[in-house]
Amino acid sequence: MNSRERLEMTLNHQEPDYVPSDLGATVLTSISQFSYGKLRKALGLPKVDVRLSDLVQQIVVVDDDVRDIFKVDVRDVAPRSSATFRIEIKDDMPAYKYFYDEWGIGWKMPKDGGLYYDMFHHPLRGDITKADINQYPWPDPTDPARFVGLRERARHAAEVEQQGVILGGLSAGIMEMAAWMRGFEDYFSDFGDNVEILEYFLDKIVDMKMAYWEKALAEVGDYVSAVVEADDMAGQNDMLVSPRMYRKIVKPRHKKLFDFIKSRSRAKVFFHSCGSVRKVIPDFIDAGVDALNPVQVSAAGMDSAELKREFGNDITFWGGAVDTQNVLGKGTVQDVKDDVRRRIEDLAPGGGFVFAAVHNIQGNVPPENIIAMWDTLREYGVYRK
């Protein structure tokens, strides 16, 4: 059985030969550059020039020699940046280096000891009108430069390498982009006293995403097993936006977007949403989500066995392979092995489980713990030999 078949059986809630795995197939399932070099050394691999897949998170493109050792099953096919925009990193800010992305959002990272970039500028904060939204210099979602070489990369991954292929999107989610451009204070206030502007803003982003997906899926939809969308809407202990507000304002727009994607491809919808999202998992399923990531098993209400029991027939868990907060970076090798075995036992039966860490592997994770993750998968993630 090849990796493409393995992933697609899993996404269809069937048991393949063993649990498929993902390391680096999305910007939500990769590894920090600050731990990647140490991992390569521990694996006995040579030093390489690190390639970043996401500048903000400082995560890497995982090289094929690491993928081969871990027998990773999923390959990303990511769009390129707009031809009309180039990131320029500046260092004239005291203590920080910074840049503005193509959406006009400002990001900064400490020059000394910085691990990733944080937002510092939100271009549409404050009192705005629909005219302000319409007149804003939005990126072009269908810029041909985004799609250069996309079909050949997807074809090669699917047909030659026989990998499962996941296609990256235009941007972060519709809620996230609204929050990042408005600023969090204005964004959350909009749910209470500026709903008309919030909905207009969300509709603008949905329209941009649909334009992107129409073009991208026309290029590579026949090779793609899953597509990436995301929206963080919960914290460690509860939702950041009430389930009622989500259902009233956001869910109809998620459904519109996911229905649009599915009308143009057989690909499943991979949806990233951190934290304690259990209250709205039925809504995700109803809106068209096929695979939930990162499955933050240490958050309130996110017990892996309970999630599988309650939702396992209807959604794939893409992540949740280890308690990242309390075990992966802080525990012993044996702690990691014990936790990974538990997650496999909880999530793997019946298919519907893609093995991946809860979000990107951070810079503090010892390489021996990362290796222990995949050793445990190889030992216990077997359906049949």
N, C-alpha and C positions, 0 to 999 in steps of 0.2 A: 504494500500500500504506500502511495507517495503522500507527500505532505499536503498537497491540494485536496486529495480525496479524504485525508484524515481530518482536515479542518472542516470540510463541508459536511462530512458525516456528523461531526460534533455539533455544528451549527443547526443541523436537522434533528438533533436529539437522538442520535444513534451512537452506539459504541464502536469506535474504530479499533485498531490493534492496540494503540496506547494513546494516552492523553496528549493532544498537541500542545506545543508551547510557543510563546512569543517573547522575544527579547529584542526590542528596537524596531518593531514593525509600525509603531506609532510614536508620536511625541509624548505619549502618556504611558508607555511601557518600555522605556529605554533605561539608560544608566548614565549617571553623572560622569563628566570627564575626570572628576577628582577621584573617582574610584575605579575608573576603567583601566587606567595605566597599571594600577596595582593588581587588578584582576588578570590582565595579560601577563604580567610578570609571574604571578602565581601559577598560571597555566603553562608556563615555559615558552611563551610566545615572544617574538621580537618586538621592540619598540616600533611604533608607527606614528606618522603624523595624524593626530586626532582630527577628525572631521566632525563638526557640530551639526546636528540635525535641527537643533533649536537653540538660538542664541540666548533667549531669555532664561531658559531653564539650564543652560550649559550642559546639555545632554548630547550624546555622541551618535554617529552612525556606527553601528556595531559591525565590525569587520567579519568577512566570511570565515576566517580561521576560528574565531570565537563561536560563530553560529554553527560551524561544523562540529566543534567539540560538544556543544550543548544540544545538537540536533534540533535546532530551531525550525519551526514549520511555517512561519508566516513572514512574508516579504512585503515591505511597504513600497507603494508607488505614490510619491508625493508630488504635488504641483510645484512649479517653479514660481519665483516672485514675478511681479509685474515688470515688464521691460522698462517701464517709465519711472521705476523707483529703485534706488540703491541705498542700503543702510550705511550711514556714516557715523562711526563711533568717535565721540569727542571726549576730550579729557580736560577741558578748561573749567570744569566745576570743581571746587575744592573738595577733595576726598572721594570724589566719584568720577567714573566715566559713564557716558550716557549716549543714548541715541533716540531718534523718533522713528516709529515704524510707518508703514504706508497708510495707516489709518489716522496718523497724527498723534498717536499716544506716545508719551515720553517714558523711557525706561532708564533706570540708573542702577549701578552696582558699585559697592565700595572698591576703591583701588587696592586697598590692603585687606586681603582675606575674604573678598566677596565670593559667594558661591553661586549667585544667580542675580538677575536683574529684577528690580521692583518698579512698579509704576510710580511716576511722580507728576505726570501731566495728563490731564483729561480734557481733550479739545472742545467738548460740547457741554461743559459743566455750567451751572447757573441757570438763569431764566432763558429759555429758548422757545422759539416758535416753529411751526411746521415749515415756514420759509427758511429758517436757519438750517433745518435738516435738509431741505431740498437743495439749498445753495452750497452745502458743504462739499469740499473736493473729495468725494468718495473714490476709493480705488476702483479700477475697472475689473470686474470679476471674470470677464471673457477675454481679457488681453491674450492674444495668441501666444505670447511668450510663456505663459503659465503652462502651456500644453506641449511645448517643444519636446519631442522624444518620449512623451508619456506613453503612447501606444506601444512603442517598441519595448520599453522597459517592462510594461505590463505583460506583453506577449512572451518575452524572454523568461520572466519570473514564473509565469503560469505553465508555459509549454515546454521550455527547455529545462528549467530548474525544477519544474513540477511542484512549486511552492504554492501555499495559500497566499492570495494577494489581497491586501487591504489598501484602499485608496484614501489618501488624506483629503481634507476639505479646504475651503477657502480661508477659514479663520476659526477662532474660538466660537462658542455657541451664540445664539441670538441674545440670551440673557447676559452672557458674559461680555459680549461686545457692547451692549447697551450700558452695562455697569462700568466698563473700562473707559468708554468715551464720555459718559456723563459724570463719572466719579461716583463712588459708592454712596455717599451721603445723598446726593441728588437722585441717584437711581432708586434707592429704597424709598425715598420720600415720594417718588413718582407713583409708586403703587397705591399710596394713600390719597394724594391730592393733585396728581397730574396725570391721571390715567390716560386721557386722550393723547397726550404727547408721548407717553410710554408706548402705547399701542401703535402709534404712527411710526415711532422709532423702530420697534420690533418688526413691523411690517416691511420697513425699508430694508432691514438686514435679511429677512426671509426672502424678499425679492432678489437681493444680490446673491444669496446662496443658491436659490433655484436657477438663476442664470448660470452660475458656475457649474452646478451639478448637471444641468442640461448639456453643456459643452463637454464636461469631463466624462460623463457616462456615454455620450455618443462616441467618444474616442476609445474608451477602454472597458465599457460596461460588460462586454462578453468575457473578459478575463478576470473580473474582480469578484472575490467571494464576500467582501464586506466593505462598507464605507464608514468613515469616521465623522461623527457629530458629537457634540459635548455641551453641557451646561451645568456648572456647579451651582447647587441651590441648597446645600445643607452644610452644617458644621459637624463638630464632633458629637454633639448631643441631640440635635434636632434640626429642623428645617430653618433656613434663613428667610424663606418666603413661605407663608402658610400654605398648606395644601389647597385651601379654598381659593387663595389668590392664584396659585399655580394653575388650578383647573379652570378658573375663569379667564385669565389673561394669557397665559403662556401655552398651556396644553393644546388649544386649538391651532396655534401657530406651529407647534412641533408636529402635530398630526398632518397639517397641510404640507410641511416640508418633507416629512418621511413618506407620505403618500406619493408626493411628486417623485422622490428618488426611486421608489419601488415601481412606479409606472414606467420607468426608463431603464430598469436593470433588474436582474434576478438577485442582486447583491443584498445581503443582510445589513441591517443598520446597527452598527456598533455605536453605543452611546455612553459617554463618560460623564459620570456625576459622582463626585466625592461625598464622603460623609454619611450621615444618618438619613438615607433616602427611602427607608423601608415603607414609610407611609404613602409614598407615591409610586412605588414599583408597579402596582396594578395600573396606574395611569400611564406609566411608560409603556407597558405592554399594550394597552388600548390605543396609544398613539402610534404604535408601530415599531417600537424598539425590539430588536431581536437579541442583542447581546449587551449586557450591562458591565461597565468597567468603572472604577477599579475594584469594586466589591470590598469596601473598607471594613474588614471584619472586626476591627477594634472599635468602631463607632457604635453608638447606642442603637440597639435593635438590629444589628447586622451580623448576628450569629450565623456562621456558615451553614450549619446543619439545618437550622430553622428556615433560612432562605431557600435552601434546596428543597426542603419538604413543602414549603408553601408555594414557591414560584418555579420550581425546576422543570415543570412540564412546558412552561410557556416562555422562558427566557434563558439564554446562555449566560453563564457567569465567566467573564473574560477578565481574569485577575483573581485576587483573593487567595493566592497560593501560599501566602505566609503573612503573619501579623507583622507588618512593616514597622509600625510605631514602637512596639514593645519587644520584638524578638529579633528581626533581621539585623538591625544595627547594633543591638545591645546584648543579645543572647549569645550563648556558646554555640559551637557547631552542633552539639547534641540537642540544644534547645530548638535550633532551626530545623533539624531533621524531624524532631517530634512534632513541631507545629505544621510543617509541610505535609507530613503523613496524615495528620488530622484533617487538613484541608482537602487533600485528595480523597480521603474516605468520605468526607462530607459532600463534596461537590461533583465528583467524577461519575458516580453510578448513573447509567442511562444516557451518557453523553452530556452535552451542554456545559462543558467546562474546558476553557482554554487556559492553560497554566501560565500565569504571569504574576509578577510581584504586584502589590498594591501600589500603583503609581510607579514613577521612575525610581530606580535604585539610587539612593542618595550617596553623597560623598563620604559619609561616615561608616559605610558598611564594609566590614572586613572581607577581603576576597575569599577567605575560606568559608564564610557564611554563604556567599553567592554560589560557590562551587557545591556546597552542601545541599542547596536548594535543588540543583539539577541532578545531583547524585540520587537524591531521594525520589525525584520524579522518575528517573530511570528504574529505580527499584520497585516503586509502588504504583506508578501510573500506568500499569499494564492491564489491558482488558483481556487480551488473548495473545498467545505466542504462536 
